[in-house]
Amino acid sequence: MRKLAVAAAAALLLASTSAAAQSLEAGAAQVRDGALNDLTAWTVLESLTTEVGPRLVGSPAMDRAREWGVDTLKRLGFENVHVEGFTTPAWSRGAESAEVLGPVPHALHILGLGNSSPTPKGGLEAEIALFPTYQALLDAPEGSLKGKIAVVTQKMTRTQDGSGYGAINAQRTSGPAEAAKRGAIAYLTRSLSTDDTRLPHAGGARAGGIPAAALSTPDAELLDHLVARGKPVVVRLSMASKLNPKAQAYNVVGEIRGSERPDEVIVVGGHLDSWDPGTGAIDDAAGVAIQTAAAKLAAGQRPKRTIRVVMFGSEEQGGSSGAYLAAHKDETGKMVAAGESDGGAGRIWSINLPTGSAAHPAMKAFAASVAPLKAIVTRSPPREGGADISGLIAAGVPFVDFNQDMSRYFDLHHSADDTLDKVDPAELAQNVAVWASFIFTVANSDIDFRALAKDPAK
Ligand SMILES: [Zn+2]
């Protein structure tokens, strides 16, 4: 009798567990379908790029972006909408120009790099020392570039996962400091770009104490051709810029509070700031739009756990990740999972879930719901998560990597071509559908990623 009762209770529990899993899967599918036909993300993206425009940290546009973020979250029905202020160094661009003086005069299209020093008033003129690879610059002995403008023209490889960028990133971020160490008075790098337009691509760099700029890819190749002729190539460079060591910056936050376990929080976000040449549509108004829309759509009826959206205020020049962690370090233990969208608006093609979680009913429901979107759940653990949640990750918060198709991203990234028209609304909606389904399944289950990482059978 007793045995029978236990068996019956176990069967009942199993039935209710699988009923819960089934309803989670049905709910996730419903959220997915709703997202595919929803215009919230597009409306948010269009609004931010049109009404605010480029959003360099420390600029008046960033103040407008803060107001825009608060208004947008409130209008969409988020709760506890607020601004978390912090200070961070902020570089801003002034007038810039460059030209080849000889052996043949040519205009050069450049964009100064973040943290670049200005040239002396009236500019500087010097012979260039050209390196076809970044390693060749590193191999140059100290002092060997005295009085020269160092130029690195290594090309970037186009890849679906964006790894071509990581492979060559130091050419921009560390190049100025390495050139300065070897005596150079200025530094030029071929843009980290996969495009062939004459638009240069901006980006951040470590301060090297010298003027530093990115060349458009055709202009980098022009210098290759001029140098190949064997005569000294002389370049004139004029750059102005300002550095505010303590600019005011903001993370803008909104929540949908959980009904059962409100102190358990899922944190998702993108970054509100951008570089200045375009309108920051793919980097990262798209991410802000995707996560804002996904959180709202996932919430539907009130979720069991709290869903929080963070519009991070200084990713490009750094600071928002550290500021967010500092403000929430006592709360990280209650953060169920963190995710960031900062790869443009290309469709999500692969998903890395937190270690050991793929067999949990909630994640099986999630995987089933996104399979029709051609988003595959891989067996690999997540690798990076995103710059703005790197602080949370370091503090032990479980995180996910949703890998977007980045084949075209670096044609546009940090250039004047980063504009709204480059976003495909259907691909944007696919991103929202994947994120919304994930947020929904986590917010309405009791999945514990920390426990699963230790014991996947939990
Ligand atoms: Zn970004």
Boltz pocket constraint, residues with backbone or C-beta under 6 A from the ligand:
constraints:
  - pocket:
      binder: B
      contacts: [[A, 271], [A, 282], [A, 283], [A, 284], [A, 315], [A, 342]]
      max_distance: 6.0
